[in-house]
Amino acid sequence: MLRVGIVGTGMAGRFHFDCLQRVHSVPIEIVGATSLRAESRERFAQERGIKAFSSFEELVAQVDIVDICVPPYAHEEMIVLAARAGKDIIVEKPLTGYFGPPESRESFRAYGVPRETILAETLASMRRLGRAVEDAGVILGYAENFVYAPAIQKEREIVEKSGAQILRLIGEESHNGSASTVYGMWRYSGGGSLIGKGTHPLGAILYLKRIEGLARHGRPIRPAAVSARVHEITRLDGYEDRGFIRTDYDDVEDYGFMHVVFDDGTVGDVVTSELVLGGIYDWVEVFANNHRTRCRLSPTNLLDTFNPAGEQFRDIYVTEKTSSKEGWSNPAPDENWTMGYQPELQDFIESIALRRQPQSDLELAIDATHTIYAAYLSAERKGAEVDIQGTEQLT
């Protein structure tokens, strides 16, 4: 019996709990949860029949697996403490980042801070947490759900079994703005669209190139360089706000683009923004030397429904970030499955039980985080390419 404790009782904590309850073949017990706000953790625990822990340290002492579902500014400290206690770890994306000097974090704003400094501090953070995980011999599951989405996993099978060479990839995650109250402030989220949304399609793209390399050469193909641009479209003087797109960002971008060059010379592109209406727009397209695949994560076309009156669907979940339930829509029959959340938690629990590395592991987490913060440096340099070779030295 593996005992699991959830840290964070927001949206991620809620769907992690739901998915953990559906894990099969490995016996687990969700012991309890904790968060900074007593009211939130007490309500979360009471509704689910589990224990509310008053502190992170108290929870860690009572579990085998620490499931970290809090904003990224707290990830490094929690990963290190859990690893030193000998606990296996599940951590939401992004892995870590730069959130300002600890002594002045509450007033930190990223404007004017050299991106070279931000990249260097992020690399140092990854070295510290990577060393803690390695020294403790614990397993870390990086909760990048795109990796586990059925569409991406089918493409993995195609690449492995056909011996495909992937020539280029392109992917996107966009919608009309995060529901998180702290998103839009660098000191909590570590950036804007590139890190908050771009990490998803980037994670899938890096994963598929890793799979290709392992299948064809016995070693992963990894990112070597990146060029990028970021923009603050909703803060342009000429932007006309009609109330459908979130605009209350502080010091982060609302649009980003990354062009990744891999160590075999092939490429991948990522588009991400807060400027898209109609729900979450998630997809990855693969162009290989023997096939082409379009992976649609959201919306899917498994179900079409027409609703002439929005009030009829008031208590019916359609899909994440849908602005209106009137007219035609594509409800997600099981979003935890189609978006990869359920198979993600299944793989993590099985990997911990069998003492093997999960498909989305620490190495993939470090590659993705390194690439994104190198992209911020590139954007500061108006798109000049930034070398990211040497990522393997962080693991």
C-alpha positions as CSV (number, residue, x, y, z in Angstrom):
1,M,0.0,0.0,0.0
2,L,1.5,3.3,-1.1
3,R,0.4,6.3,0.9
4,V,-0.1,9.6,-1.0
5,G,-0.4,13.1,0.3
6,I,-1.6,16.0,-1.9
7,V,0.0,19.5,-1.4
8,G,-2.3,22.2,-2.8
9,T,-6.1,22.1,-2.9
10,G,-6.8,24.1,-6.0
11,M,-7.8,22.9,-9.4
12,A,-4.7,20.6,-9.8
13,G,-5.2,19.1,-6.4
14,R,-8.8,18.4,-7.2
15,F,-8.2,16.5,-10.4
16,H,-5.1,14.7,-9.0
17,F,-7.4,13.4,-6.2
18,D,-10.0,12.2,-8.8
19,C,-7.4,10.5,-11.0
20,L,-5.6,8.9,-8.0
21,Q,-8.9,7.3,-7.0
22,R,-9.0,5.6,-10.4
23,V,-5.5,4.1,-10.3
24,H,-5.6,0.4,-10.8
25,S,-3.1,-2.6,-10.2
26,V,-1.3,-0.8,-7.4
27,P,-2.9,-0.4,-4.0
28,I,-2.8,3.2,-2.8
29,E,-4.3,5.3,0.0
30,I,-4.8,9.1,-0.3
31,V,-3.9,9.9,3.3
32,G,-4.6,13.6,3.3
33,A,-3.8,17.1,1.9
34,T,-2.4,20.4,3.0
35,S,-2.3,24.0,1.8
36,L,-1.3,27.3,3.2
37,R,-4.9,28.3,3.8
38,A,-6.5,26.4,6.7
39,E,-10.0,27.0,5.4
40,S,-9.1,25.6,2.0
41,R,-7.4,22.4,3.3
42,E,-10.1,21.7,5.8
43,R,-12.9,22.0,3.2
44,F,-10.9,19.9,0.7
45,A,-10.2,17.1,3.2
46,Q,-13.7,17.1,4.7
47,E,-15.4,16.8,1.3
48,R,-13.1,13.8,0.4
49,G,-13.0,12.0,3.7
50,I,-9.2,12.5,4.2
51,K,-7.0,14.2,6.8
52,A,-6.1,17.9,6.6
53,F,-2.5,18.3,7.6
54,S,-1.6,21.7,9.1
55,S,1.9,21.8,7.5
56,F,3.9,20.4,4.6
57,E,6.3,18.8,7.1
58,E,3.5,17.0,8.9
59,L,2.2,15.6,5.7
60,V,5.6,14.4,4.5
61,A,6.1,12.4,7.6
62,Q,2.9,10.4,7.1
63,V,3.2,9.4,3.4
64,D,5.3,7.6,0.8
65,I,4.5,9.9,-2.1
66,V,4.3,13.7,-2.0
67,D,2.0,15.0,-4.8
68,I,2.9,18.7,-5.3
69,C,0.1,20.7,-6.8
70,V,1.0,24.3,-5.8
71,P,2.3,27.2,-7.8
72,P,5.8,26.8,-9.2
73,Y,7.5,29.3,-6.9
74,A,7.2,26.7,-4.1
75,H,8.4,23.6,-6.0
76,E,12.1,23.6,-5.4
77,E,11.9,23.8,-1.6
78,M,9.2,21.1,-1.4
79,I,11.0,18.8,-3.8
80,V,14.2,19.1,-1.8
81,L,12.5,18.6,1.5
82,A,10.5,15.6,0.3
83,A,13.6,14.0,-1.4
84,R,15.7,14.4,1.8
85,A,12.9,12.6,3.7
86,G,13.2,9.7,1.2
87,K,9.8,10.3,-0.3
88,D,8.9,9.8,-4.0
89,I,7.6,12.9,-5.7
90,I,4.9,13.9,-8.2
91,V,5.2,17.6,-9.2
92,E,3.1,19.7,-11.4
93,K,4.6,21.7,-14.3
94,P,6.6,23.8,-14.7
95,L,9.3,22.2,-12.6
96,T,10.8,25.4,-11.2
97,G,11.9,28.8,-12.4
98,Y,13.1,32.2,-11.1
99,F,10.7,34.1,-8.9
100,G,12.8,37.0,-7.6
101,P,15.2,37.3,-4.6
102,P,13.7,35.5,-1.6
103,E,14.2,38.6,0.6
104,S,12.1,40.8,-1.7
105,R,9.9,38.3,-3.4
106,E,6.6,40.0,-2.4
107,S,7.5,43.2,-4.2
108,F,9.5,41.6,-7.1
109,R,8.6,42.6,-10.7
110,A,10.5,41.1,-13.6
111,Y,10.7,44.2,-15.8
112,G,14.4,45.2,-16.2
113,V,15.8,42.0,-14.7
114,P,18.3,40.6,-17.2
115,R,17.1,37.3,-18.6
116,E,20.6,36.0,-18.5
117,T,20.4,36.3,-14.7
118,I,16.9,34.7,-14.7
119,L,18.3,31.8,-16.8
120,A,21.3,31.3,-14.5
121,E,19.2,31.3,-11.4
122,T,16.8,28.8,-12.9
123,L,19.7,26.5,-13.8
124,A,21.0,26.7,-10.3
125,S,17.6,25.8,-8.9
126,M,17.4,22.7,-11.2
127,R,20.9,21.7,-10.1
128,R,19.9,21.8,-6.4
129,L,16.7,19.9,-6.8
130,G,18.2,17.4,-9.3
131,R,21.0,16.7,-6.8
132,A,18.6,16.2,-4.0
133,V,16.5,13.7,-6.0
134,E,19.6,11.9,-7.3
135,D,21.3,11.7,-3.9
136,A,18.1,10.4,-2.2
137,G,17.5,7.8,-4.9
138,V,13.8,8.7,-5.1
139,I,11.6,8.8,-8.2
140,L,10.2,12.1,-9.5
141,G,7.2,12.1,-11.9
142,Y,6.9,15.4,-13.9
143,A,3.2,15.9,-14.4
144,E,3.2,17.0,-18.1
145,N,-0.2,15.7,-19.1
146,F,0.5,16.3,-22.8
147,V,2.9,13.4,-22.8
148,Y,0.2,11.0,-21.6
149,A,-2.7,12.2,-23.8
150,P,-4.0,9.3,-25.9
151,A,-3.3,11.2,-29.1
152,I,0.4,11.7,-28.2
153,Q,0.8,8.1,-27.0
154,K,-0.6,6.8,-30.3
155,E,2.0,8.9,-32.1
156,R,4.6,7.5,-29.8
157,E,3.6,4.0,-31.0
158,I,3.7,5.1,-34.6
159,V,7.2,6.6,-34.2
160,E,8.6,3.5,-32.4
161,K,7.1,0.8,-34.6
162,S,7.7,2.5,-38.0
163,G,11.2,3.8,-37.3
164,A,10.1,7.3,-38.3
165,Q,12.5,10.2,-38.5
166,I,10.6,13.3,-37.3
167,L,11.6,16.3,-39.4
168,R,9.6,19.0,-37.7
169,L,6.9,19.5,-35.1
170,I,4.5,22.3,-34.2
171,G,2.2,22.6,-31.2
172,E,0.1,25.1,-29.3
173,E,-1.7,25.7,-26.1
174,S,-3.8,28.9,-26.0
175,H,-7.0,30.2,-24.4
176,N,-8.5,33.4,-23.0
177,G,-6.5,33.6,-19.8
178,S,-5.7,31.6,-16.7
179,A,-8.3,31.2,-13.9
180,S,-5.5,31.3,-11.3
181,T,-5.5,34.5,-9.2
182,V,-1.7,34.6,-9.0
183,Y,-1.1,33.9,-12.7
184,G,0.2,37.0,-14.4
185,M,2.7,37.9,-11.6
186,W,6.2,36.6,-12.4
187,R,7.0,36.2,-8.7
188,Y,4.4,33.4,-8.4
189,S,4.3,31.9,-11.9
190,G,7.9,32.4,-13.1
191,G,6.8,34.0,-16.4
192,G,3.8,34.3,-18.7
193,S,2.6,32.4,-21.7
194,L,5.9,30.7,-22.5
195,I,6.2,29.0,-19.1
196,G,2.5,28.8,-18.2
197,K,1.2,27.3,-21.4
198,G,4.1,26.7,-23.7
199,T,5.5,24.1,-21.3
200,H,2.7,21.7,-22.4
201,P,3.2,21.5,-26.2
202,L,6.9,21.8,-25.7
203,G,6.9,18.9,-23.3
204,A,5.1,16.7,-25.9
205,I,7.5,17.8,-28.7
206,L,10.6,17.1,-26.6
207,Y,9.1,13.8,-25.5
208,L,8.4,12.6,-29.1
209,K,12.0,13.5,-30.2
210,R,13.3,11.6,-27.1
211,I,11.2,8.6,-28.2
212,E,12.5,8.8,-31.8
213,G,16.1,8.9,-30.6
214,L,15.8,6.0,-28.3
215,A,14.0,3.9,-30.9
216,R,16.5,4.7,-33.7
217,H,19.8,5.2,-32.0
218,G,19.4,4.0,-28.4
219,R,19.8,7.6,-27.0
220,P,17.4,10.5,-26.7
221,I,17.4,13.4,-29.2
222,R,17.6,16.5,-27.1
223,P,17.2,20.3,-27.6
224,A,20.3,22.2,-28.6
225,A,19.2,25.8,-29.3
226,V,16.1,28.0,-29.2
227,S,15.0,31.3,-30.6
228,A,11.9,33.1,-29.3
229,R,9.7,36.2,-29.3
230,V,7.2,37.4,-26.6
231,H,4.6,40.2,-26.7
232,E,2.1,41.9,-24.4
233,I,-0.8,42.3,-26.9
234,T,-3.5,43.2,-24.3
235,R,-1.4,46.0,-23.0
236,L,-1.0,47.7,-26.4
237,D,-2.3,51.3,-26.4
238,G,-4.6,50.3,-29.2
239,Y,-6.0,47.2,-27.7
240,E,-9.8,47.3,-27.5
241,D,-11.1,45.2,-24.5
242,R,-14.5,43.7,-25.1
243,G,-14.4,41.8,-21.8
244,F,-13.9,38.3,-23.2
245,I,-10.1,38.0,-22.7
246,R,-8.3,38.4,-19.4
247,T,-6.1,41.4,-19.3
248,D,-5.0,42.0,-15.7
249,Y,-1.4,40.8,-16.1
250,D,1.4,42.5,-14.2
251,D,4.9,41.8,-15.6
252,V,4.4,38.8,-17.9
253,E,3.8,38.2,-21.6
254,D,0.4,37.1,-23.1
255,Y,1.9,35.7,-26.3
256,G,5.0,33.7,-27.0
257,F,6.7,31.7,-29.8
258,M,9.6,29.3,-29.5
259,H,11.6,27.7,-32.3
260,V,13.7,24.8,-31.0
261,V,16.6,23.2,-32.9
262,F,17.4,19.6,-31.8
263,D,20.9,18.0,-31.7
264,D,20.1,16.1,-34.9
265,G,19.3,19.4,-36.7
266,T,15.5,18.9,-36.9
267,V,13.1,21.5,-35.5
268,G,10.1,22.1,-33.4
269,D,7.9,25.2,-33.0
270,V,5.6,26.2,-30.1
271,V,2.9,28.9,-30.2
272,T,1.2,30.0,-27.0
273,S,-1.0,32.8,-25.9
274,E,-3.9,34.2,-23.7
275,L,-5.6,35.5,-26.8
276,V,-7.9,32.7,-28.0
277,L,-11.6,32.5,-27.4
278,G,-13.7,29.3,-27.5
279,G,-12.0,27.2,-24.8
280,I,-8.6,25.7,-24.6
281,Y,-6.8,25.1,-28.0
282,D,-4.4,22.2,-27.6
283,W,-2.7,20.4,-30.4
284,V,0.6,19.0,-31.8
285,E,1.3,18.1,-35.4
286,V,4.2,15.8,-36.4
287,F,5.8,15.9,-39.8
288,A,8.0,12.8,-40.3
289,N,9.8,11.2,-43.3
290,N,7.2,8.4,-43.5
291,H,4.0,9.9,-42.0
292,R,2.2,12.9,-40.7
293,T,0.0,13.0,-37.6
294,R,-2.3,15.7,-36.1
295,C,-2.8,15.2,-32.4
296,R,-5.9,17.0,-31.1
297,L,-6.1,17.2,-27.3
298,S,-8.8,19.9,-26.9
299,P,-11.3,20.4,-28.3
300,T,-12.0,16.8,-29.4
301,N,-14.8,15.8,-31.7
302,L,-15.9,12.7,-29.8
303,L,-19.1,14.5,-29.0
304,D,-21.1,17.4,-30.6
305,T,-24.0,18.9,-28.8
306,F,-26.3,21.9,-29.6
307,N,-27.8,23.8,-26.7
308,P,-30.3,26.6,-27.6
309,A,-30.3,28.1,-24.1
310,G,-27.2,28.4,-21.9
311,E,-29.1,28.1,-18.6
312,Q,-30.0,24.5,-19.5
313,F,-26.3,23.5,-19.2
314,R,-25.6,25.6,-16.1
315,D,-24.7,22.5,-14.0
316,I,-23.2,20.5,-16.9
317,Y,-19.4,20.5,-17.4
318,V,-18.5,21.0,-21.1
319,T,-14.8,21.6,-21.4
320,E,-12.2,23.7,-19.6
321,K,-12.3,27.5,-20.3
322,T,-15.5,27.4,-22.4
323,S,-16.9,30.9,-22.4
324,S,-20.4,30.0,-23.4
325,K,-22.6,26.8,-23.4
326,E,-25.0,28.1,-26.0
327,G,-25.0,26.8,-29.6
328,W,-22.8,24.0,-30.8
329,S,-20.0,22.7,-28.5
330,N,-17.7,19.7,-28.1
331,P,-18.1,18.5,-24.5
332,A,-15.3,16.3,-23.2
333,P,-16.8,12.9,-22.3
334,D,-13.8,12.3,-19.9
335,E,-11.3,15.2,-20.0
336,N,-9.1,13.5,-17.4
337,W,-8.4,10.8,-19.9
338,T,-8.3,12.8,-23.2
339,M,-6.0,15.4,-21.7
340,G,-3.7,12.7,-20.2
341,Y,-4.3,13.3,-16.5
342,Q,-5.5,9.8,-15.7
343,P,-2.8,7.9,-17.6
344,E,-0.2,10.3,-16.1
345,L,-1.0,9.4,-12.5
346,Q,-1.3,5.7,-13.4
347,D,2.2,5.7,-14.9
348,F,3.7,7.6,-11.9
349,I,2.2,5.2,-9.3
350,E,3.2,2.1,-11.3
351,S,6.8,3.6,-11.8
352,I,7.1,4.2,-8.1
353,A,5.8,0.7,-7.2
354,L,8.2,-1.0,-9.7
355,R,11.1,1.4,-9.1
356,R,11.5,2.5,-12.7
357,Q,11.6,5.9,-14.3
358,P,8.2,7.2,-15.6
359,Q,7.8,8.4,-19.2
360,S,7.7,12.0,-18.1
361,D,10.6,12.2,-15.7
362,L,13.1,14.6,-14.2
363,E,15.2,14.7,-17.3
364,L,12.3,15.8,-19.5
365,A,11.3,18.3,-16.9
366,I,14.8,19.8,-16.9
367,D,15.0,19.9,-20.7
368,A,11.6,21.7,-20.9
369,T,12.5,24.2,-18.2
370,H,15.9,24.9,-19.6
371,T,14.5,25.5,-23.1
372,I,11.9,27.9,-21.9
373,Y,14.2,30.1,-19.9
374,A,16.7,30.1,-22.7
375,A,13.8,31.2,-24.8
376,Y,13.2,34.2,-22.5
377,L,16.8,35.2,-23.0
378,S,16.4,34.9,-26.8
379,A,13.3,37.0,-26.7
380,E,15.2,39.7,-24.8
381,R,17.7,39.6,-27.6
382,K,14.9,40.1,-30.2
383,G,14.9,36.4,-31.3
384,A,18.7,35.7,-31.4
385,E,19.4,32.0,-31.0
386,V,20.5,30.8,-27.6
387,D,22.5,27.6,-27.1
388,I,21.0,25.1,-24.6
389,Q,23.5,22.3,-25.0
390,G,24.7,20.8,-21.8
391,T,21.3,20.3,-20.3
392,E,22.3,16.7,-19.5
393,Q,24.8,18.0,-16.9
394,L,21.9,19.1,-14.8
395,T,20.7,15.5,-14.3
